[in-house]
Amino acid sequence: MRRSPRLLFGVAAASVVVDQWTKYWATENLAFHEPIRVVGDLVRLTYTRNSGIAFGMFAGESFPFYIFSIVASLAVVWLWLRHPNLPRARQWSLALILGGAIGNLVDRVRFGEVTDFILLAWRGHEFPVFNVADMCVTSGVILFALVWTREPDHTSARPVEGPNSRFDRPAPEAAIGPGGHAAGAPQGGNPGPHDPIAEGGHGPEAGAHGAGFGSGSPTGPVAGTGADRPLT
């Protein structure tokens, strides 16, 4: 299908809105409070500030990590413009990456760091705290890896019928013989080439090859009655 600007920018904008709203909610309700247990200790909501990249990596470094968000956004737009026809799954992957990159870029431009508030833990092992923008980027990258390398299969499609296609070639015309009739075709009311009467010939000229018309015998000129006389 053809690429859809509405899908790309609509999904990206929705991702940014949800990300920014959840970060605002986390700042107002989680900062300086105890974590909120959503599913026991498996899923908790807490409040942290991250100066690094996604999932708290490289936190505390002085590198301007907003460059990654800008590069990711430009790469998505370039890929989208480069491919006029994109399956829906590929467009979703690009839209999610774009929305997540912009969501974290807004935080870095406004505050110099990113708000994280989702904490996962399993059997005492805690996963780095993350946010909705991180979820969008991660989901988009996974979907991108799954669908972008799988090109549409055109081998089973029927060849397109065009002016030079064998499907459009007219049937060969039969050769025209004398009298305007097709060669080998029966003319007038005469029987066809496989008619037993036609194969036998006419009258006494048939000879030993078959019976003719008239009063002659099928076996040739022998004694009989009528117009055919016995040889003397």
Secondary structure, DSSP 8 states (H G I E B T S, - for coil): -B--HHHHHHHHHHHHHHHHHHHHHHHHHTTTS--EEEETTTEEEEEEEESSSGGGTTTT--S-THHHHHHHHHHHHHHHHH-SB--HHHHHHHHHHHHHHHHHHHHHHHHSSEEEEEEEEETTEE---B-HHHHHHHHHHHHHHHHTT-----TTS-----TTSGGG-------B-GGG-BTTS--TT---TT-HHHHH-SGGGGGGG---SSS-BTTBS-S-STT-----
